[in-house]
């Protein structure tokens, strides 16, 4: 079987390629036929949109950085008592004022014998960061924190937690655009 039929000798038949004298472009369209995106002879671009695209961008870490979804980190706090969770969530709430507060856990449900472990879930918006003030809280026991979101915002939340607590890295899962990090947080010995 001749798979090159028509490519090296236009006289043999088959459709010639552009480099062999064909009157088509690389997509098989004859000259002048519009492509899927048009010929480029359409109306001019909207000047307002062009100016907006050319405008200088705000520096990274500012309040104008990216859409909200790209600047959010989902944080799950578990394997701890209420005080440990409140210590970790308090550090995040002070550092990132845009954090959504966790749903309250009734005191009697958390203290009930044989109750399932509680998990506190919050969403942290990292577009606005406030420097830490004062000594970090000291949880009585270890706290597990799982961070999930775009890579850079997850790194920012992790850095805040590791400034306030001693962080033991339990694992990382990298996706195409997301990062999941598991940490075991304990009170810092140097405070």
C-alpha positions as CSV (number, residue, x, y, z in Angstrom):
1,X,0.0,0.0,0.0
2,X,1.4,3.4,-1.0
3,X,0.7,5.8,1.9
4,X,2.6,8.6,0.1
5,X,0.3,8.5,-2.9
6,X,-0.1,12.0,-4.4
7,X,2.4,13.7,-2.1
8,X,5.6,13.5,-4.1
9,X,4.2,13.6,-7.6
10,X,1.0,15.7,-8.2
11,X,0.5,13.9,-11.5
12,X,-0.1,10.6,-9.7
13,X,-3.5,11.7,-8.3
14,X,-4.6,12.6,-4.8
15,X,-4.8,16.1,-3.4
16,X,-1.5,18.0,-3.6
17,X,-0.1,19.6,-0.5
18,X,0.5,23.4,-0.4
19,X,4.2,22.9,-1.0
20,X,3.4,20.9,-4.1
21,X,1.3,23.7,-5.8
22,X,-2.1,23.2,-4.1
23,X,-4.4,26.1,-4.0
24,X,-5.4,25.5,-0.4
25,X,-4.1,26.5,3.0
26,X,-2.8,24.0,5.6
27,X,-6.4,23.4,6.7
28,X,-7.7,22.6,3.2
29,X,-9.5,25.9,2.6
30,X,-9.2,27.6,-0.8
31,X,-7.8,31.2,-0.8
32,X,-10.4,33.8,0.4
33,X,-12.6,31.3,2.3
34,X,-13.2,32.4,5.9
35,X,-11.9,30.4,8.7
36,X,-13.9,29.4,11.9
37,X,-12.7,32.6,13.5
38,X,-13.4,34.9,10.5
39,X,-11.2,36.6,8.0
40,X,-10.1,39.4,10.2
41,X,-12.1,41.9,8.1
42,X,-14.8,42.3,10.7
43,X,-15.5,45.4,12.8
44,X,-12.7,46.8,15.0
45,X,-12.3,45.6,18.6
46,X,-14.2,47.6,21.3
47,X,-11.8,50.3,22.4
48,X,-12.9,50.0,26.1
49,X,-12.1,46.3,26.2
50,X,-8.7,46.9,24.5
51,X,-7.8,49.6,27.0
52,X,-8.9,47.4,30.0
53,X,-6.7,44.5,28.7
54,X,-3.7,46.8,28.3
55,X,-4.1,48.4,31.7
56,X,-1.4,47.7,34.3
57,X,-2.3,44.9,36.7
58,X,-2.3,45.3,40.4
59,X,0.7,43.8,42.3
60,X,0.3,40.2,43.5
61,X,-1.2,39.9,46.9
62,X,-3.4,43.1,46.6
63,X,-7.1,43.2,47.0
64,X,-7.6,43.3,43.3
65,X,-5.9,40.0,42.7
66,X,-7.8,37.5,40.5
67,X,-11.4,36.2,40.9
68,X,-12.5,35.2,44.4
69,X,-12.5,31.5,43.6
70,X,-8.9,31.6,42.7
71,X,-8.0,33.2,46.0
72,X,-10.0,30.9,48.2
73,X,-8.7,28.0,50.3
74,X,-11.0,25.4,51.9
75,X,-9.7,24.5,55.3
76,X,-10.9,21.4,57.3
77,X,-9.9,21.3,60.9
78,X,-10.3,17.9,62.7
79,X,-8.9,15.3,65.1
80,X,-9.0,17.8,67.9
81,X,-11.2,19.3,70.7
82,X,-13.2,22.5,70.4
83,X,-10.4,24.6,71.9
84,X,-7.8,23.3,69.4
85,X,-10.1,24.1,66.5
86,X,-10.8,27.5,67.9
87,X,-7.1,28.2,68.2
88,X,-6.4,27.4,64.6
89,X,-9.5,29.1,63.2
90,X,-8.7,32.2,65.3
91,X,-5.3,32.5,63.8
92,X,-6.8,32.2,60.3
93,X,-9.6,34.7,61.1
94,X,-7.1,37.3,62.3
95,X,-4.7,36.8,59.4
96,X,-7.4,36.7,56.7
97,X,-10.4,39.0,57.5
98,X,-12.3,37.7,54.5
99,X,-12.7,34.2,56.0
100,X,-16.1,32.7,56.3
101,X,-16.8,31.6,59.9
102,X,-17.4,28.0,60.6
103,X,-20.9,26.7,61.4
104,X,-21.2,26.5,65.2
105,X,-21.1,23.1,66.8
106,X,-23.4,22.8,69.8
107,X,-21.4,22.2,73.0
108,X,-23.5,19.3,74.0
109,X,-23.0,17.5,70.7
110,X,-19.3,17.9,70.8
111,X,-19.1,16.7,74.4
112,X,-21.5,13.7,74.1
113,X,-19.9,10.4,74.9
114,X,-19.3,8.3,71.8
115,X,-20.1,11.2,69.6
116,X,-18.5,11.2,66.1
117,X,-15.5,13.5,65.8
118,X,-16.2,17.1,64.8
119,X,-14.9,18.7,61.6
120,X,-14.8,22.5,61.3
121,X,-14.9,23.7,57.7
122,X,-14.1,27.3,56.6
123,X,-13.3,29.1,53.4
124,X,-10.4,31.5,53.6
125,X,-10.1,34.4,51.1
126,X,-6.3,35.2,50.9
127,X,-6.6,38.4,48.9
128,X,-6.3,40.4,52.1
129,X,-3.7,39.5,54.7
130,X,-3.2,41.2,58.1
131,X,0.1,40.7,59.9
132,X,0.0,38.6,63.1
133,X,-0.2,40.5,66.4
134,X,0.5,39.0,69.7
135,X,1.5,35.5,70.7
136,X,-0.2,32.7,69.0
137,X,-2.7,30.5,70.9
138,X,-1.5,27.3,72.4
139,X,-3.8,24.3,71.6
140,X,-3.7,21.6,74.3
141,X,-3.4,18.8,71.8
142,X,-2.5,18.3,68.1
143,X,-4.9,19.6,65.4
144,X,-5.1,18.3,61.9
145,X,-5.7,20.9,59.1
146,X,-6.4,20.0,55.5
147,X,-6.0,22.8,53.0
148,X,-7.4,22.7,49.5
149,X,-7.4,25.3,46.7
150,X,-5.2,26.9,44.1
151,X,-1.5,26.3,44.8
152,X,-0.4,29.8,45.7
153,X,-3.3,30.6,48.1
154,X,-2.7,27.2,49.8
155,X,0.9,28.1,50.3
156,X,-0.1,31.4,51.9
157,X,-2.5,29.8,54.4
158,X,0.1,27.1,55.2
159,X,2.7,29.8,55.9
160,X,0.4,31.6,58.3
161,X,-0.4,28.3,60.1
162,X,3.3,27.4,60.3
163,X,4.2,30.9,61.7
164,X,1.7,30.4,64.6
165,X,2.1,26.6,65.2
166,X,4.7,23.9,64.7
167,X,3.5,22.2,61.5
168,X,4.2,18.6,60.6
169,X,3.6,17.9,57.0
170,X,1.4,14.8,56.6
171,X,1.0,14.8,52.8
172,X,0.4,16.7,49.6
173,X,-1.7,16.0,46.5
174,X,-1.0,18.1,43.5
175,X,-3.5,18.5,40.7
176,X,-3.3,20.5,37.5
177,X,-4.5,23.7,39.1
178,X,-5.1,22.7,42.7
179,X,-3.1,21.6,45.7
180,X,-4.2,19.7,48.8
181,X,-2.0,19.8,51.9
182,X,-2.5,18.0,55.2
183,X,-0.8,19.3,58.3
184,X,-0.6,18.3,62.0
185,X,-0.3,21.5,64.1
186,X,0.9,21.7,67.7
187,X,1.8,24.5,70.0
188,X,5.2,26.1,69.3
189,X,7.8,25.3,71.8
190,X,9.6,28.7,71.3
191,X,6.8,30.9,72.4
